[in-house]
Amino acid sequence: MARFILRRSLLSATACGLCLTTWAHAEETHTRHSANAAAKPVRFVQQHGTAAPSGPSRPSKSAELQRVPLSPKSEDIVVVGSALASGRAESSNPVQIISSRDIQRTSAVTLGDYLQRLPSMGSQGTYNTTPNGGSGESCPDIRNLGSNRALVLIDGKRQVATTPGCVDLNTIAIDTIESVEILKDGGSELYGADAVSGVINIKLKHNVDTGGIDIRGAIAGQGDARTGKISGFKGFNFDQGRGNVSVFGQYMTQGGVSQRSRSWATNSWNSDPLLGHAPSFGSSVTPYGRAITDSADVISNGNGTFSDYTRAENDRFSNLQSLSYYLQTANLRGDAHYDVTDHLTAYVNANYSHRSATQNMAGQAVTGSVYPSNLLSSLILPSGSPYNVWGEDATLLRRFNEGGGREYIANNDTWQVNAGIKGDILGGWKYDISMGYGNSTQETSTTNLVNYQNVLNSLGVRQLNPMDSNSGAVYDPGVCSAAGGCSLINPFMPLGQSAQSYIFHTSHSYYNYQMRDFNARVSKSNVVTMPYRHGGKLGIAFGVEHLSEQASYKPDSLQAAGVLAGSSAQYTGGGFNSTSAYLEGKLSLLEDAPYAKQLSLDAQGRWSHYNTFGNTENWKVGLYWAPTRDIAFRGTLGTSFRQPNVNELYGGQNVAQTQGEDPCAQASSYGAYASAVTARCAAQGINVNNFSMTNANTVETVYGGNRSLQPEEARTYTFGTIITPRVIPNLTVSGEFWHYHVSNAISQTPLQYVMDGCYTGAAPGQCQYVSPRTAAGQLSTVYDLYENLGAMQTSGVDFDLNYRIHITHDDLLTLSNNFQWLVSYKQQNYPGGPQYDYAGKLLYQNDTGQPRARDYATVGWRHRNFSLTYMMNFIGGMHYSDGTNNVSCSVYAYCKVPGIFSHDITAQYTAGPWNFTTGINNVFAKNPPFVPDGAYNTATGVYGSLIYGRYFFLQVQRNF
């Protein structure tokens, strides 16, 4: 992609990247305009590109404030979605452009923090406030289609993923960003696979010949989430400006938030209670053990006595959990180029990032083995044990909190080097040839995991049939004597240090991802001019790309053996490569003609060969028509393609505890299906009147890759209008309708749908994925591998407004609004199955949601060197859904969440080379809406930005 240097006075906060609003700060006008005037004549251009009347008189100061000195050629830039340079208001693609200033006036210390504000960003990504669901990475999601369908580029180049389907935004130092372009439309026809929902292109700062340092600190109103960031840069030219070297560095630390520090999250509701029923808190797996027999259900008090179990005795596991990661990142970037001749510029840029993320979790709950282990599926304390006082085998449930809970640590090192040459060929043709290599390595460790085999040894439990997990068991202290380091324990008393050392285990797992990308592109924006009056120009770009990606994951040896309680994992390894050729043509049919100020057609096509799936072709056409300078219409129609990523295709089968409710524990809530659920439960020996889940609203789930997967194919279209009325200068209003239809969508079936479909009989085919129950009557394992589920489609409307007006000579007022209305979000859970519309629904058991309305608005006021910005974020209300049915307000205590507003304010002051910024996020300390998700009492994927509460920050910048 060609490099273009934009003026510092450009503010691009518009959500339709074709209608950027440019304006000059008052202080820049007083200094730079006069300097330019002294150096050479300046041609002033009004906001919409019409030249001001020429004449001998010098423009007034007020006119200078309303105009920006731009040459006509400076309007031609390359924006994501096209390989050809064009005017900002001449593209059919819906692109949102965010400037570095937009980011800096917020509290965001990572790009992911900022993107969460935007209505087009969905809740299925991973962010810094996503607990127990990532490794501290930040993976963006466009239109709620998932991070694996959004492509992230840096300066138009692909980046290595830190996990399959995720380019971690935390690997990009926020202070090195010049602007961010978001293509809110499919992009596979130009950029290849993964660009189904859109493309995020991050443009970094280049050609820096100054230096600077930036220090920022922040803290939540409750004294936690302490954040510190220091960054610096220095660049210099050499050989009379033909070459440049720039270096950037940043270190950032962001404190975590514990669950016990937020009153709304302190006691985790483990389910949504029925109307008239008291809520249940925490987990029925207690710290010193719970014993269940045919005649007793008791918990240990930890002192040799027992009490009858009631829900009031549940373990408040949330006291040991984190709501957000403790995150540390270090970034170093170097950038250099040298203009050998006009025809040859050599360039190289390298980026290194280290990320360390830490999360606290409750002690390990042990109830039995997990797939694929053959150890006892239920932890049995045999009748012969000296600690079994009931005279019959007892099912034992115990949470091992002696180690103070578990600590999860992820350390990631990611680096990438891109090098290439570019320049002019002849006759205006340009070329760019580059090679990129990236590598991401991650080590994860978790302390105080429980070795289940060693627990059985310490209890003196001998399995009668070692190959049958449902086998009977007897007490035999010899199994402990035969095991080195083992000592018999009383499970109803605190563990001694030697027992802890024998039972607890710290796991170590390793992950690696590599990418190689070769790209060669040739382009010319004006190949030929149409041979008729008002005819425009034809631009052409074409190129080739070869991409290869490989990934591997090596789990902890005990995890792989299925010996650890609660989780298991298998080795993952595989990769793919592709070779592609692409072509784009952009034809300006009419220019400055009656009823056609601009009429242009854009066509793109890409042919690709994948070693895994063969050949594919994708295309896209776009039309832009501006009858007058006041209004324009645009539209696109195209196809996209996504092959399964390495994890979806080759991932080993792993076990995790997933949010879900056993149908037998909520049989009465199924309405007309209640009798069918009750009958199926009874056939399995379950009395629904007194049955409860031992694990707090979680089900053991097997997930992993599927080598039978087929690629996804998508069709997208957009159409909209842009209004820039000359009667209201500096106003831009746009509206856009968008639609995505994804066939053969690759995903996991919603867990609740699998269980409900089986137990209600509505989808009996799902029963093959539900394993037989354990000896204790609990669900054992539900298989939920990646599948081609069927079709997924979503559509909506974007409405954007940008306006600036000078109130006085020294006062500038700016307004912007970015609004999204979701029309539909439909998904099939199996090919040919019914479509479920999740628009306006909160999938409360997996922390994702699709609000109908989202809005982000800003109001800015600048007075000379001082500016004040107000920001408002709105997330619309949603109705609960379990993935199959909407939660009934006449049956359950909670069934929906209200719409919620949050408000931020920022003040900035500039004094020479110094710049001071301070602000408050969530001014009114709005708490996230209550959601009984079984873990955090809110939907962290949707409301993660509200977890901190009121948040203060201060930043000092010094340029030199």
KAMO-V901531 format. One line per field, one symbol per residue. psi: psi as a letter, one per 20 degrees, with the letter a starting at -180 (. if undefined). A space follows every 50 residues. Layout:
# KAMO-V901531
psi = ???
This chain:
# KAMO-V901531
psi = pqppoqqijponjqjniilqpqqpqghhghghghghhhgrqpppprhjjp qqpqriqpqrhhhhhiqpopqhhihorpqqiqjqqrqhkkqipopppprh hgghjrjpiqhhgghhhphiprjjaprhknqkjakjrooqppkkjqhijp ppqokjqqqqqhqpjoooiiiophiipgrppoolrqjhihiarhlghapo ooprprkpjarrqppqqqqqhjjakppqppqqqpqqqrlkjhrqpqpqqq pppoqrpqhiiohiigoppiroqqpiqqqpqbqioqhjqpppahiqnrqq jjjirqqpprhijqpmiiijqqhqqoppqpqppqpqqpngahioppqqqq pppppppppqrrqppoiarqpkqjrphpopoqhipijojijqpppppppn jhjkrqppppppppqqppqaqraqeqkipqqopqpqpqpppppqqpqkqp ohghggghikppphnijoijqrqrpnihhghippiqqqqoijqqqrhhhg hhhqpoqpqqqppqppopppqpqpingqpplrpjqbrpqpqqrqpppqpq qqporqhhghikhqqiqqqqqppaarqqpqpqpppopogqpkrpjmhpoq pppqqppqppihjbqqqqrpqqpponhrihqqqqqqprqrpoqprgghgj pqprpqoqpqpphiikhiijchighgggghghhjkpoihjqqphpnkqpp ppraroijqqqqqqpqqqqaqppmphinqjpppqqppqppopqkpprqpp ghgggghghijhmhiihiiorqrrhjjqpfpppmrprnhbqpqqqapppq pppqpogahjpppqpqpopppogqnqppiqpirqppojpjqoniijkqrn qgpqqoqqpqppodjqqpppppppprqqqqqjigqqppiigqhpirqrqp qqpqpqqqppnciqpppqrpqmhjlpqqqpomiigijrnhhgkhiihhbp pqqpqpqoq.
